Amino acid sequence: MQGHALTNARHCHAQGLELLRRGDAGGAIRLFDRAIALDPSYAPAWSDRAMVRLRAGHIDAAIADLAQALALVPGYAQGWLQLGLIRDGKGEEDLALECFEQARKADPTADEPC
């Protein structure tokens, strides 16, 4: 059953990305929600939902989603970079620097944003 849930979660996630490309953020977030419901361990759905929430101005919800994605995949450099940018935007410079350092540890080739 686990494999079936992951397949369905990936399918919902892929459909959500397609809707996002078409400009349907609401539809995308519903599909990301569905992917997470099907498989709460599927980190890409958490990460992409975070980005949609961030664009909608739901900063704390985006941080929570990225934290969940990073709990699932601690070596997710892009997630650390995204979280660092959010923290920096909130004026949380020390937390942002910690996130950028985690990104560098996860992927030494990851670029810290300017």
C-alpha positions, 0 to 999 in steps of 0.5 A: 500500500505504501508504494501505491500512496507514493505513486498517487502522491507523485501524480498529484504533485505533478498535476499540481506543478502543471496547474502552477505553470498554468497560473492556477495557484489555488488548484495547485495547492489543492493538489499539493494538499492531496499529495501530502494527505496521500503520503505525508513523507513526500517532501517535494509536495511540502516544499512546493506548497511552501512556495505557493504559500509564500507567493500568496503572502502566507509566510508562516505557513510557508516556513512550516511547510519548508520545516516539514520538508527539511525534517523529511530530507535534511540534506535538501539544499534548495529547501535550506536556501528557500528557508534562508531567503524567507528568514532574511526577508523577515529580518531574521539574519542569524537564522538566515545565515544558519539556513545558508550554512545548512544549504552549503553543508548539504551541497557545497556547490549551492550558491548563497544568494547575494 
